[in-house]
């Protein structure tokens, strides 16, 4: 069983930055893709960013130019660097690690952006 854990969430003022981390039990060096998603209260979960094994990345339009997804060389952690945060970025952020065409979710980490 693959256990996925996110960390790095917290409270920040508008314009601030946070870096989220996504790690899985053991190593996730052979991931096919890792995606970050978020869910705000009363809203459906939405796609934020994704990185593939070949380091291809893509982003939701709402975060382009502000968020950056990356992985360590050992591929044991995937990061989501979030800059210029806005109140509308407030949500629970979860990562999904795809291994063997199966996606594994973590429990999520809360990000709150408010003044």
C-alpha positions in Angstrom: 0.0 0.0 0.0 1.3 3.4 -0.9 0.8 6.1 1.8 0.9 9.7 0.5 1.4 12.7 2.9 1.3 16.4 2.2 2.9 19.0 4.3 3.7 22.7 4.3 0.3 24.3 4.5 -0.5 27.1 6.8 -1.8 30.6 7.1 -0.3 33.5 5.1 -1.3 37.0 4.1 -2.2 37.9 0.5 1.0 38.2 -1.6 2.8 35.7 0.6 4.4 32.4 -0.3 4.2 28.8 0.8 5.9 25.6 -0.4 3.9 22.4 -0.2 5.6 19.0 -0.2 4.2 15.6 -1.3 5.9 12.5 -0.2 5.0 8.8 -0.4 6.0 5.8 1.7 9.3 4.6 0.4 10.3 6.4 -2.7 8.1 7.6 -5.5 11.0 7.6 -8.0 9.0 5.6 -10.5 5.9 7.8 -10.4 4.1 8.3 -13.8 2.7 11.6 -12.7 2.0 13.6 -9.6 -0.7 16.2 -9.5 -1.8 18.8 -7.0 -5.4 19.5 -6.5 -7.4 21.8 -4.2 -10.8 22.0 -2.7 -12.3 25.1 -1.2 -15.3 24.9 1.2 -18.5 24.3 -0.7 -16.7 23.8 -4.0 -15.6 20.8 -6.1 -12.0 19.7 -6.1 -10.1 21.3 -8.9 -6.8 20.6 -10.7 -3.8 22.9 -9.8 -0.6 21.5 -11.3 0.9 18.3 -12.6 4.3 16.9 -13.3 5.1 13.8 -15.3 8.0 11.3 -15.1 9.5 13.2 -18.0 9.3 16.5 -16.1 6.5 17.8 -18.3 4.4 20.2 -16.3 1.1 21.8 -16.7 -0.9 24.3 -14.6 -4.4 25.5 -14.1 -4.9 29.0 -15.7 -5.6 30.4 -12.3 -2.2 29.6 -10.9 0.1 30.0 -14.0 3.0 32.3 -13.3 2.5 32.1 -9.6 2.8 28.4 -8.7 5.7 26.0 -9.7 5.6 22.2 -9.4 8.9 20.4 -9.2 10.5 17.1 -7.9 13.7 16.2 -6.3 16.3 14.4 -8.5 15.6 11.3 -6.4 11.9 11.8 -7.1 11.1 11.1 -3.5 9.3 14.4 -3.0 7.2 16.7 -5.2 6.9 20.3 -4.3 4.4 23.0 -5.1 5.9 26.5 -4.7 3.1 29.0 -4.3 3.9 32.7 -4.7 1.7 35.8 -4.8 -1.0 34.0 -2.9 -4.5 35.3 -3.1 -7.5 34.8 -0.8 -9.1 32.7 -3.5 -6.2 30.2 -3.2 -7.6 29.2 0.2 -8.3 25.5 0.1 -7.3 22.0 1.2 -4.4 21.0 -1.1 -4.0 17.3 -1.9 -1.6 15.5 -4.1 -2.2 12.4 -6.2 0.6 10.1 -7.0 0.2 7.8 -10.0 2.0 4.6 -9.8 1.3 1.7 -12.1 -1.7 3.6 -13.5 -3.2 3.8 -10.0 -3.6 7.1 -8.3 -3.0 7.4 -4.6 -4.3 10.4 -2.6 -3.0 12.0 0.5 -5.2 13.5 3.2 -4.4 17.1 2.2 -3.0 20.2 3.9 -4.9 23.4 4.6 -3.8 26.6 3.0 -5.4 29.8 4.2 -4.7 33.2 2.6 -6.2 36.1 4.5 -5.3 39.5 5.9 
